Amino acid sequence: MAEHYPRIRHYWTGPEERHLFVREALRITFYLPGSHKEVAPAVEQALEVYLREIEVGPQTLCMWLDHEGDWFTLDESGWDIVRSRLRVGEMKDAHTFEAEALQGMRKRGFESSVHLSGGTTDISGYEFLYVARSPWPLFPEEVSMVSFSLPTEYLEEHGPGRVRELSMELASGLPFASGHAGLAFHLPDMFQPTLSAIHDDCFRYPGVDVPDPGIRLSLGTRLKGVHWLNFLGPSVLGEMGGVAGLRARLHSPEATVQELGGARAVVSLGTWPEAGDLSRNHELPAYRGLARVLEPWLYEYEGPKRWSNLPNRDRWSGFTDEDMRRWWRRFLD
């Protein structure tokens, strides 16, 4: 579907091997203001929806990541571990731990998380990632996050309507503060500094998002940019005057609003997700228009000092401070 997005493929070439390690994909992500105990049942139900849609196998989901950073085959015992991580157990209150002990537990991945991926040699575009906010967050604006990925081949086979339906079904059961769905770079492990390989692509294709799980530590109720589908939770929607207030602010014929239950809504930008292409002056005016409307509620790059204090900042290797500001404001400036 070259009229909507490009094929973005980057390969690692070794002495005897050549592996795909970056590609374009569809990513559906939600940010949840609750802790693991509060959101885990809904996340487990959403995972079941996703699994029914994709049919688990070697080219969809076949590997799981342990807390030490090692990948294992997603066999029966692997699924047992995944299910156990999504069960709600009892956790002690923060005041029962020393501060140093809390930091060590966080570094070891003590908070509940699940990371599943597909592809036996090359990345497939399928991925599930859940990282829960601990019951004693060290960052005041930390939220839980859950993300579901699909390859663009799935979009081309089933059409954008089916992807939108899946996104809406996932959203319906999750207590989200915000969320989004659209084109994104798919990286083999989102905690590795691989972005230098796609530095130029990031700025050429503004509609392709850069996934960054670390943003959940400082996102709060704010919105992570503008996407094909934009899910607004009660906090933002309430400040905008509800669905009526939101609709009154939108002027692009491509932007449509659908009201959801629980004082939430989704803004859709067109039938297909679009990458844009600044080298051809495809600037995505509908995305820029929505960004201007949502600007007071968008997450902003807060400078190198604040950014460097958060985990996983080294994954933006190859990006200067000015690059970061430019990327975060790509639909505003």
Secondary structure, 3 states (H helix, E strand, C coil): CCCCCCCCEEEEECCCCEEEEEEEEEEEEEEECCEHHHHHHHHHHHHHHHHHHHCCCCCCCCEEECCCCCEEECCHHHHHHHHHHHCCCCCCCHHHCCHHHHHHHHHCCCCCEEEEECCCCCCCCCEEEEECECCCCCCCCCCEEEEEEEEHHHHHHHCHHHHHHHHHHHHHCCCCCEEEEEEEEECCCCCCCCHHHHHHHHHHCCCCECCCHHHHHCCCCCECCCCCEEEECHHHHHHCCHHHHHHHHCCCCCEEEEEECCCEEEEEECCCCCCCEHHHCECCHHHHHHHHHHHHHECCCCCHHHHHCCCCHHHHCCCCHHHHHHHHCCCCC
